[in-house]
Amino acid sequence: AIYSSPLLRARHTADAISRHHNLEAKLEQGLKEIDAGELEARTVTSLGYSLSHFLVPEAGGNMPDLPGGEGLDDLQERAWGPILSILDTYDGGQVVVVSHYFTTLVIICRALGFPLSTVRRMRVTPGSISTIGFSEHGPMLFSLNDTCHIA
């Protein structure tokens, strides 16, 4: 099966994968990228400060929200529900999930039991493949940011 964020850039990738495997990509709202609120479509340079302070837990342990948007905690909760549903539906099967930078990282963190602050130490490149296996022994990260298929 193939699941995709409904955002255009993810749908284009999912459609290319779908055509190759003769499958239809299923759109999943929960896989959209983080709601950047007031920071949407702004460059890091135009912000005048580093985004890294949004990736450091607050005193209570939660990740701060982006101004007018959501935080990594909210994103992880939104994205993890569809992942659990996919796992229930395709237990033991192979599923492609096409999403976005922060969404991918928070899913990986949740699957592996890493704190959300770990996203500061990981990177995924556009078009890269990260692979998680789920078994009775728990989740295992098989690949992170694999780009060998990109010429």
Number of C-alpha atoms within 10 A of each C-alpha: 16 19 23 26 24 21 16 10 14 22 20 14 15 26 19 12 17 19 11 9 11 10 13 14 23 17 19 18 14 21 28 23 19 22 18 16 13 11 16 13 8 10 9 11 8 8 10 8 9 9 12 9 13 17 19 17 16 11 8 6 11 16 20 18 18 20 14 12 14 16 19 25 15 17 21 23 14 18 24 19 13 16 18 11 11 17 15 10 11 12 12 11 10 11 14 15 24 27 27 21 17 18 23 22 23 25 22 24 18 16 18 14 10 13 12 22 18 14 21 13 6 11 13 18 13 13 17 15 18 18 16 15 14 15 10 5 7 9 15 14 13 10 12 17 15 15 14 8 8 7 4
